[in-house]
Amino acid sequence: MTDRIFRKEGAFAVAVFANDRLTLDQLDEQHLVYMLDIKGLWKPKPVLYQADSFLFVKDDTLYLFYELQHWDDPGVIAMVKTKDLKNWTEPVVVLKQPFHLSFPYVFEDDGVVYMVPESQESDAIHLFRADNDELTSFSKVRTLLRQERKDGIHFNFNDSHIFKGNSEKGKVNDSHSCYYLFTSYQKDWMYYQELYVTDDLLHGEFTKHPCSPICVSNEYGRNGGSLIDYDGHLLRVTQDCHADYGDNVSLMEITRLSATEYEERLFRRNVLPKNAIFRDGGHQLNIARFKGKYIYATDYKQNRWAWYRLWVALRNKIV
């Protein structure tokens, strides 16, 4: 009982690192430039998640979008920004819906900034557009996919993101680009990584890729970030859920991607080091270039005591 209370769900918060070179081996305190603390777990409305961090660069500003969830409230999308990696703004909520939001993947297409947050509680994937140049609010454009839960599906449309282009043997080709939608669902406690494709983001129908599901695994089947171009390797970030939620992230290299083909292979397992920051794990990785540096956005987990843990354990025992 005690181990279950502590281990099943940790609190999450954001950590951002900077490095002069592209590397996965220096996610440590020396390279830390921004961190949200895990605190206030004894307050009436403690923060459970400051997680799923995504970077976006616009002009001379680095934006950090993340999930913000208080106990017993649905998650919202918050944002902080910086111009120098030293001074960061106070968090501002940029998107709130009647249902839970997380995993705020932000991207630009044809000069317009969009967001595809996770909204699995609505059993759909929605596309939102930035309302202003400061990216302080977003409005819904369209629903990309919708599907009712059935046949043992527990979670639907987890951690979705879009990639524009085609890839073969590590080379991205934009001349005949498609929009690829990576998402997942959990059925009978197993994650299925699905792939959908269209040639028109705003009006086209996303159809299931012939190779979908592209991965069936609790270790590699759920996304832990958007695709990363890592020194010529196109990588899909995965979060390890096979033993406990939010244990670590791994990288799958996409070696072939087209409207009819898909191949991937393991590139690196367990990227996050077991140091003082990630001692209990983490489940997100995102990389961007900003002012000559490589910026790494992650989240870290801490299995710490909070008043609601006992309440949840007692409720689950009664149910």
Buried (B, 14 or more C-beta within 10 A) or exposed (E): EEEEBBEBBBBBBBBBBBBEEEEBEBBEEEBBBBBBEBEBBEEEEBBBBBBBBBBBBBEEBBBBBBBBBBBEEBBBBBBBBBBEBEEBEEBBEBBBBEBBBBBBBBBEEEEEBBBBBBBBBBBBBBBBBBEEEBBBBBEEBEEBBEEEBEEEBEBBBBBBBBBEBBBBEBEBEEEEEBBBBBBBBBBEEBBBBBBBBBEEBBEEEBEEBEBBBBBEBBBBBBBBBBBBBBEEBBBBBBBBBEEBBBBBBBBBBBBBBBBEBBBBEEBBBBBBBEEEBBEBBBBBBBBBEBEEBBBBBBBBBBBEEBEBBEEBBEEEEEE
